[in-house]
């Protein structure tokens, strides 16, 4: 799961590998700070995100990342082509939120931990992201859902 998130965040495989290694080393050093073992998944994802942001700041790289991302491994290809195309059209914060919630299968409280936001804010943003995704899917003439996005969106 941490590897997939690194791939999502980084444009190149080498950067993803570096981020994962840095994040795991940092997590190992800070493991004693983990208060609730049940929250390990969200804690580790938050470490990955924090290390990614720290790396960006250190390199003084502009926060705007290229849209070309490392293609996920075949076991990560959980999305249909139509949804994948629509996701790329979403703003990056909405894309990240939907990826964490649906692809990485994190709970709302875990996503809130990763993003450093409250559960209610994450819930509101998730609602808006779903609505935006639904609009994009409904606008796609080749969407296999006969012009209507699935109700779970």
N, C-alpha and C positions, 0 to 999 in steps of 0.2 A: 504494500500500500504506500509506504514512504517513497519507494522507487517510482511508482506511477506519478505521485505528486511532484517529485523532482523533475520527471519528464515533462509534466504539464508546465512547470514554472520555467524551465530552461529551454533554450532554442536548440542547443547542441547536446549530443550524447555525452561528450566529455565534460561539459558543464554540469549535466545531471549527475554523472558519477562523482564529480568533485563535491557537489552539494550534498549528495547522500553520505559520502564519507565524512565530510565536515560535520554534518548534522548528527550522525551516529556517534562520532567521537565526542561532540558536545553533550549529547544526551547521556552518554556513559559517564562523563564527568559530573553532570548535574542530576544523575539518577536519584540521589538522596533527597532532592527537592520535590520529587513526585509524592504528593500527599495521598492520592487515592489510586491504588493499583488498577482499579476498574477504569480509570480515566486515562490509562497509558496510551491508547490509540490517539486520542485527541491531543494529549500532551506531546507525543512524538511529532504529530503533524504540525503543531504550533512551533516546535523547535525547528522543523524544516523551513517553515515560512519565515521565522525570525532570522535564521541563518541566511536565507536567500536575500532578505531585505538588507541585512548587514553587509553581505557581499556586494550588493548593488551600491550601497553607500560608500563602501571602501573603494570601490573601483570608480566611483563618481560617474556611474553610468546613468543615463537618463532612464527614468522609471518606465517609459513607454517601451514595451518589448515588441519584437516582431511577431506577426501573426503566424509565421511558419513555426510550428512546434515539432519537436521530435515525435515521430509517429509512435503511438503506444504499441506495446507488444500485442501479439494476437490475442492473448488472454484478456487484454484490456479493451478489446473492441466490442463494447457492450451497446454501442449506439448505432441506430440505423443511419444510412447515408443522409436521409432528409434531416434528421435531428442533428447530426454532426455539422451539416452545412448551416443550419439555423443557429447552432451554438456559436459558430465562428462569427456570425453577424451580431451577436450580443456584445454589449460592453464587457470589458475584461472582468470587472467585479462580479457581474451577474454570471458570467461563464464560470468563474472560479467557484462561486457559491453553489451552482448547480452541479458542478463536477464533484465537489466535496460531499454534497448531500446524496446525489444519485449514483455516481460512479464509485466513489470511495465508500459509500454506504455509512456515512457518519450520521449520528443523531443530531438533533438541533443543538443540544447543549455542547456536544463535541465540536460542531461547526463554530459555535459561539466562542469556544475556547481557542480554536485555531485562528479565528479572525480577530480575536480580542474585542468582541462586541457582546452585548447582552442577548439573551435568548429571544426576547421580544423584537429586538432590532433585526436579528437574523431571520426570524419568522416573517416579518414584514418584507424584508428584502427578498426572501425566497418566494413569497407570494407575487411580488412584482416581477421577479425573474421568470417565474412560470408563465405569467400573463404575457410577458414580452416574447417568450419562446413560442407560446401558443399562437400569437399574432403572426410571427415569422413563418411558422409551419402552415398556418391557414393560407398565407400568401403564396406558398410554393405550389405551382401548378402540377408538379410531378410527385407531390406527397402522396404516399400510398394510402393515406387515410381518407380518400375520397373528398379531399378539400376541408376536412375538419380534424383538428388535433385531438388526440385521445383525451378522454375526460380526466385522467389522472394528472394531466398537466394543468 
